[in-house]
Amino acid sequence: MKNLKTVPLPQYNTTDDGERLARARMFTDEMGTRRTVRDFSSKTISRDVIAACINTAGTSPSGANQQPWHFVAVSNSAVKKRIREAAELEEREFYQHRAPGEWLEALAQLGTDENKPFLEIAPWLIAVFYERTGVEIDGHKAKRYYPHESTGIAVGLLIAALHRAGLATLTHTPSPMAFLNQILDRPKNEVPYLLLVVGHPADDCRVPDIERKPFQEIANFIE
Ligand code: IYR
């Protein structure tokens, strides 16, 4: 730790556990209203809102602070159309041939299929990439540490930020997604991680009647 450059930690500003619990529960309630949406309105959203939410994602912790993520926000109709066509090509293959029966059974409760009209209807698509390797100033490859974990955390914050801003999201993972590098002109060292569909829900939007696991099923204490 010799010669480590440091700055003071920004102040944590709660007073007592009562206030902390109230704040924690307020956030639980707020995030509890988030639902994955597949039925979007085409109502537009300003680029500034999207940029602010991506800035939140950029505050995520990352392996060796390498921040191994890249976000491409697309509102251009022609580009969205190309993404939809490429995704539907892969999805048709998935639903008609590639997906094992067990997987399709697991998806039945969500009502998904190979048609992805939301990729054109929703005002924004955010393609998220992680860096498989970095590039040194001299052009050499630089190792990346925990890029999947880091990018996963960043996407979690991105989804929370978009929800807080009052927007709906769909975490979409067409597979394989290599077409995103080509359409969005990203270098080979970046691997597509997922495609986030962002917008307002359609007026008559409905979502699957599914439940979140209760606390006892997702956690336990050892005190
Ligand atoms: N990628 C496909 C299938 C799919 C897979 C999972 I796991 C989901 O939670 C939902 C869908 C699709 O987007 O339809």
Boltz pocket constraint, residues with backbone or C-beta under 6 A from the ligand:
constraints:
  - pocket:
      binder: B
      contacts: [[A, 91], [A, 94], [A, 107], [A, 110], [A, 112], [A, 113], [A, 114], [A, 171], [A, 172], [A, 173], [A, 174], [A, 175]]
      max_distance: 6.0
